[in-house]
Amino acid sequence: MISKQTIDKIFSTIRVEEIVGEYVQLKRAGSNYKGLSPFHDEKTPSFVVSASKQIWKDFSTGKGGTAISFLMEIENFTYPEALRHAAKKYGIEIEEDQREISEEAKHAQTEKDLLYKIHEVANTYFQEVLWDNEEGRSIGLSYFKERELRDDIIKKFQLGYSPEQKNAFTAYALEKGYSKEILEKSGLSIFPENMPAGVDRFRERVIFPIHSFSGRVLGFGARILKNNAKTAKYLNSPETEIYHKSNVLYGLNQSKQAISRKNGCLLVEGYMDVISLHMSGIENVVASSGTSLTTEQIKLIKRLTENVTILFDGDNAGIKASFRSIDMLLTEGMNIRVLLFPDGDDPDSFARKHPQEYVEKYIENEAMDFIDFKAEILLRDVGNDPIKKAEAIRDIVKSVSFVQNALKREVYLKEVSNKFGLSEQSLFNELDVQKQITQNQTHHVQQQQKEKAAPKLEIVPLDKEKEDPFLFDVLFMENKLVDHMLMFGDVVLKRRDENNEEYQITVIEEILHHFEEEQYTFLVKENEIIINQVKEGIQKDELRSGNFFVSFMNEEITTKVVDALIPLDELENWASRNIYPPNYGDKVADQIKGDILLHKYRYIDYLIKETAKELDQYSTTDEAKYYELIKKITLLKQASIRLSNIIEYSPIKGIYVDRKR
């Protein structure tokens, strides 16, 4: 187990804005950062990162926490995995507690954990064969050297080699204790009936490991080196519990920082395209790895940038088929440019022929917007045929219809108008037609999906607290007081006692005294846990406020704490509009005093209601108990009246009706 000293060091060193910034394109908004939620499809940013508090909050899903909880959420890491990932990023050495791990913990590994582990083992094995084995060096390493790859690049992308022996890796993994079942589920090994010893899927191929956003190996791509017409040139891992090719972009782990830094992404097709561009110093590049571009892949890029340049081979016969990718990118709000390399060149060969500066300038100067690109491709064979020309223009307008921003759509249509000498009105008419076609197609697909799902109608009961206004009111104030403790716990308040003597008390102590004075029973389990921790802290001369609970390994507690520390108001950057509303907490002393009184008032109302429920059952069975309850209700009502006078409550106009603000 990771030692507490190491965990403390990790939390004190890591920066939430840096870790989140690898996954989300963050922009400064006042004292915070904002970006689009990585957990929810949205157009308006609702994801907030507080560098000063070292926490994040996603208002679209309600999730929030620390940098570690973010890694757990987005990468499905366990707590130790997230800690190790953060420690590796910041160069922190992990110290282990030497406590004996229980047998139960040893057997608690899930299938997903084993899949990650066997891929890690395979990745190390393939690299060792490439560098340390004679066959690996003479065949695999020689191939990479022929492709002019440097040693540092081969190691950066963790390239490897799988030997010719049919079950070399399978035998190696079985010897290490991995089961046939997990080897088969990983796709690394195949066990035909006539070959019980197993067969390596990637035997006699050079290996390209495919990494997740954070760097975990999910699967492999493998290229055969012999000319064999019966065997596929490239072979990829099958779909597994951890590898879904539509959700992965090759090279994203190695390129994410450059993409974010340059605010632009180059999109290519193959592994070697990515690797060669990296070797030439151009690192903001990813590959779809030969598969059709998917919405999930586009969203991965959009976390880092909205600017994409697609790089095509000059003689690629499938360019027209790529128009679908352009439309998908436009639908997701991306800004697109397209580059065609000269005939006979692809990104790999072009990058190896020319120095970095030349390649960068060529991409910058020669890349076209999608209108010029589609026009160039579609009008190549049109000649003077007006019908074919009209069809080509209609195809371009169809792409414009996928642009989500109305201003951008109008600018693009003006460009089409100028390019082809057509009236803007006719193009807008055609745009309306194409938008209608697109909407009808989308509606049809959605309708089919609904019919397939065909959910049964069911009555959803109201939440208990929403059915009961008394319960709702007291819950609201209970949560508010606990939020004050988390947000302002160590703030010192100046108060006066009954003798008008001044004394000082912290927010935590004043609210805690109120709860104890009322002998209050908490209605929210998370609040009770927080209060018990606060009491324990006071016994140890510690004031445990928000920061103490942020790293608590309890999702409900963490969410509550983050809600308190990043209120909804922080979504707005009012200062950018020259609006300066009062800050939450500007008048802490008055706020705490008023909210304690209001909680007391709401709690009394709740107790009156709960006590009244008991009257019926004792009215005929226990006269003494019945009158005891009547007396209790009377006293509670008297207390309620006194409090309503103090807080100036009107049942018609609400709270603080005559108070000067």
C-alpha positions, 0 to 999 in steps of 0.5 A, a space after each residue: 500500500 502507498 504510504 500516507 507520507 507519499 499520499 500527502 506529498 502527492 496532494 501537496 505537489 500536484 496541480 489540478 489545473 495541470 492534470 485536468 488541462 491535459 483532458 479539457 481545454 481550459 480558459 481563464 475566467 476570473 480567478 478560475 478556469 472554465 471549459 467544456 465538460 469531458 463527461 457530458 456533451 455541451 455547447 456552453 462551458 459548465 466545467 470549473 477548475 479552481 487553482 486556489 482551492 485545487 478542486 474542480 466542479 462539473 455543473 452539467 453532471 454534478 461531479 466534482 473533486 480533486 485532481 486524483 478524483 478527476 483521474 479516477 472519473 475520466 480514466 476509470 482508475 482505482 484510487 492507488 492507480 490515480 495516485 501512481 499516475 500523478 506521482 509518475 507525472 510529477 516525479 514523486 517516488 512511491 513509498 510502500 507501507 510494509 503491511 501484509 496484504 490480505 488474501 481477500 485483497 489479493 483476489 480482489 482484482 477485476 477482469 478489467 484490472 487483469 486486462 490492463 496488467 496483461 497488456 502492460 506485460 505484453 508491451 514490456 515483452 515486445 520491447 525487450 524482444 525488439 532490443 535484446 533478442 537476436 531475432 528482434 534486432 535483426 528483423 524488427 529493429 532493422 525494419 524501423 531503422 530502414 524507416 529511418 526511425 531514431 532510437 529515442 522515437 522507437 522508445 518514445 512510442 514503445 515500439 516492439 516485435 513479436 517473434 516467429 515462434 507461434 506461442 512465444 508470448 503465450 508461453 511466457 504469460 502462462 509461465 507468469 501465472 496468467 490464465 488462458 481465459 484472460 489471454 484469450 479475452 485480451 486478444 493477445 492469444 488464440 487457443 484453437 482446438 487443435 493447438 491447446 498450447 495457444 497461438 500468438 495473435 501478433 507473431 512475426 510482426 512489428 508492434 505499435 502499442 495503442 495507449 489511452 489518453 493517460 498512457 495505459 496500453 489498451 491494445 496493439 497494432 501489428 504490421 507483418 514484414 513478409 510479403 504474404 497476399 493471404 495475410 492482412 498487412 496490419 492486424 489490430 487487437 479485437 474489441 475488449 472490455 478496455 479497448 474500443 477502437 472507436 474511442 481511441 486515437 493513436 498518438 494522443 497520449 504522446 501528442 496531447 500537450 503539443 495539441 493543447 500548446 499549439 491549439 491545433 491538431 493534425 489528423 492523419 491516417 496511419 501509425 507511421 504518419 504520426 511517428 515520422 511527424 514526431 521525429 521531425 519535431 511536429 508533435 501535435 498529430 494523431 491518427 484514426 488508425 485506418 478506421 472511419 473517424 467517430 464522434 467519440 474520437 472528435 470529442 477527444 480532440 475537442 477536449 484540447 482544441 477546436 482546430 483540426 487540419 486533416 492531412 491526406 496522401 496526394 494520390 489517396 483514392 478514398 478522399 471523397 469517402 472522407 467527406 463524411 469525416 468533414 461533416 462530422 467535424 463540422 457538426 461537433 463545432 470544429 474549425 477544419 482545414 485540409 491539406 493534400 500532399 503532392 502525388 506520391 507523398 504521404 505525411 510519413 514520406 514527406 516528413 522524412 524528405 524535408 526539415 521540420 521548418 519546411 514541413 510546418 510552413 508547407 502545412 500552414 501555407 497549403 492547407 485549405 478550408 473545407 470549401 476550397 478542398 471540396 470544390 477542388 476535389 468535386 470539380 476535377 472531373 466536372 468540365 463544362 457540365 452544368 448539372 455536375 457543377 450544380 451537384 458539386 455546389 449542392 454537396 458543398 452547401 450540404 457541408 455548410 449546413 452541418 456548421 452549428 454557429 449561425 454566423 460561421 454558416 453565413 460567412 461560409 455561404 458568402 465564400 461559396 457565393 463569391 467562389 462560384 458567382 451565385 446569389 447569396 439568396 439561392 444558396 440560403 434557399 439551398 441551405 434550408 433544404 439541406 438542413 431540412 434533409 439533415 433534420 429529417 434523417 436525424 429524426 428518423 434515426 432517433 425515432 428508430 432508436 426510441 422504438 428499439 428501446 420501447 421503454 415502459 411508462 412508469 410513475 416516478 415518485 417525488 422525493 420525500 423531502 419535496 413532498 414535505 415542505 417542512 422537511 425540505 426547509 430544514 434540510 435546506 438550512 442544515 446543508 447551508 450551515 454545513 456548507 458555511 463550516 466547509 467554506 468559512 470554517 476557520 474564519 474568526 467572528 467577533 461576538 458579544 455575550 449577554 454582558 456585552 463583553 466582546 469575544 471571538 469564535 470561529 465559524 465552525 465552533 459557533 455552528 457546532 455549538 448551535 447543533 449541540 445546543 439544539 441536540 440536533 439529529 442530522 437528517 443527511 448522513 454525509 452532514 453527520 459524517 462531516 460533523 463527527 470529523 469536525 468534532 474529532 478535529 477539535 479534540 486534536 486542536 484542528 479546525 477541519 474545514 473544506 480543504 480537509 474533506 476535499 481528498 476524503 475517499 467518499 464520493 458523496 462527501 467529496 461532491 458535497 464539499 466541492 459544491 460548497 467550495 465552488 458555488 454555481 455563481 462561479 460559472 459566471 465571470 461577472 467582472 468581464 461585463 463590468 458587473 461586480 456583485 457582492 461576493 459570497 461570504 462578504 458578510 460572513 458574521 451576519 450570514 452565519 447569525 441569520 442562518 443559525 436563527 433560520 435553521 432553528 426556526 425551520 427545525 422547530 416547525 419540523 418538530 411541531 409537524 412531527 410531534 403532531 403526527 403522534 397525537 392521534 395514536 395517543 388520544 385514546 390510549 395514553 392520556 398522559 402522553 397525549 397531554 405531554 405532546 400537547 404541551 410540547 407543541 405549545 412550547 415549540 409554537 411559543 418558541 417559533 413566534 419569538 424566533 419569527 419576531 427576531 428574524 422578522 418573518 412574515 408568512 406572506 412576504 417571507 423572511 427579513 421583510 422590514 430589515 434594511 439591507 
